[in-house]
Amino acid sequence: MHTTLLLALALASAGLPVAAQITVVKPLDPVPPRRLEYHAPQLVSCPATQYPDSLKRRAIGGHVVLDLVVDTLGRVPRDRIVVRESPHPGLSQAAIAMAAGCRFAPARVGRKGVGKMVTMPVDFGVVRATPSPGGP
């Protein structure tokens, strides 16, 4: 581009006629990429948690945290459930059984269902009997 300009200036200074045309090309406005909207999985239903009687009688409870994968149909395959935190193996098994029965509206990108990992807390609360007033 600079060479053409210098050559045109040299020819013009030598008294030779120079015909020049400058074309300005405007770049096309870039088309933004189509952005697909993401929708996180939504819990639709879950069975009741079955608190193991042996642990309930011994007042063993606590907080279980599961990492699970919700598949493209909104189901939770049992082999895609991982216990991240648990105070007792019996509580872990009860939480896994409950999570495997849960149903979700699957995660979506645009209109397509996609698998997505979800963290699910499950609490097993121990209800302690309080003494009645005036009692021992």
C-alpha positions in Angstrom: 0.0 0.0 0.0 2.8 2.4 0.9 4.8 1.3 -2.2 1.9 2.2 -4.5 1.6 5.6 -2.9 5.3 6.3 -3.3 5.3 5.2 -6.9 2.3 7.4 -7.6 4.1 10.4 -6.0 7.3 9.7 -7.9 5.4 9.5 -11.2 3.5 12.7 -10.5 6.6 14.6 -9.6 8.2 13.4 -12.8 5.4 15.1 -14.7 3.7 11.9 -15.8 -0.1 11.7 -15.5 -1.2 9.3 -12.8 -4.7 7.9 -12.5 -5.5 6.7 -9.0 -8.5 5.3 -7.4 -8.9 4.8 -3.7 -11.5 2.3 -2.6 -12.5 2.2 1.0 -13.9 -1.1 2.0 -16.2 -1.0 5.1 -16.0 -4.2 7.0 -19.3 -6.0 7.5 -20.8 -5.7 10.9 -20.0 -9.0 12.6 -22.9 -11.1 13.3 -22.9 -12.0 17.0 -22.9 -15.7 17.7 -26.2 -17.2 18.6 -26.3 -17.6 22.4 -28.1 -20.6 23.7 -29.8 -20.0 27.0 -28.9 -22.4 29.9 -31.6 -23.7 32.3 -30.4 -25.5 35.4 -32.1 -28.7 36.5 -35.2 -28.2 38.6 -36.3 -30.7 41.3 -39.8 -32.0 40.4 -40.3 -34.8 43.0 -38.4 -36.8 45.5 -39.5 -39.7 47.7 -39.5 -39.3 51.5 -36.2 -40.1 53.1 -36.3 -43.4 55.1 -34.4 -42.6 58.3 -33.0 -46.0 59.5 -34.8 -47.0 62.7 -31.6 -48.4 64.3 -29.9 -45.0 63.9 -33.0 -43.0 65.0 -33.2 -45.1 68.2 -29.6 -44.3 69.0 -30.1 -40.6 68.1 -27.6 -40.8 65.3 -28.4 -38.1 62.8 -26.6 -35.5 60.8 -26.0 -33.8 57.5 -25.2 -35.9 54.3 -24.0 -34.1 51.1 -24.4 -35.9 47.8 -23.0 -35.0 44.4 -25.2 -36.5 41.7 -25.7 -36.3 38.0 -29.1 -35.6 36.6 -29.3 -37.2 33.2 -30.9 -35.8 30.0 -34.3 -37.2 31.0 -34.2 -35.8 34.5 -33.4 -39.1 36.3 -30.6 -39.8 38.8 -28.8 -43.1 38.0 -27.6 -44.7 41.2 -24.1 -45.2 39.8 -23.8 -41.4 39.3 -24.3 -40.6 43.0 -21.3 -39.8 45.2 -21.3 -39.2 48.9 -19.2 -36.1 49.6 -19.9 -35.8 53.3 -21.7 -38.1 55.8 -21.5 -38.8 59.6 -22.5 -42.4 59.2 -22.6 -45.1 56.4 -26.3 -45.9 57.2 -27.3 -42.3 56.6 -25.3 -42.3 53.4 -27.3 -45.3 52.1 -30.6 -43.8 53.1 -29.7 -40.6 51.3 -28.6 -42.4 48.1 -31.8 -44.4 48.0 -33.8 -41.2 48.3 -31.8 -39.4 45.7 -32.1 -42.3 43.2 -35.8 -41.9 43.3 -35.8 -38.1 42.7 -37.0 -36.7 39.4 -35.9 -33.4 37.8 -36.7 -31.3 34.9 -33.3 -31.8 33.2 -30.8 -29.0 32.6 -31.1 -27.6 29.1 -28.9 -25.6 26.7 -31.4 -24.1 24.3 -34.0 -26.8 23.8 -31.6 -29.7 24.3 -31.5 -31.6 27.6 -28.0 -32.1 29.0 -26.6 -34.0 31.9 -25.6 -31.8 34.9 -24.0 -32.4 38.3 -26.0 -31.3 41.3 -25.1 -31.0 45.0 -27.9 -32.3 47.2 -27.9 -31.9 51.0 -29.9 -34.3 53.1 -30.5 -33.7 56.8 -31.4 -36.4 59.2 -32.6 -34.6 62.3 -32.7 -36.2 65.7 -35.8 -35.2 67.7 -34.9 -35.4 71.4 -37.7 -35.9 73.9 -38.1 -32.9 76.2 -39.1 -33.5 79.8 -42.6 -32.4 80.6 -43.0 -29.6 83.1 -43.0 -30.9 86.6 -41.7 -34.2 85.5 -38.2 -35.8 86.2 
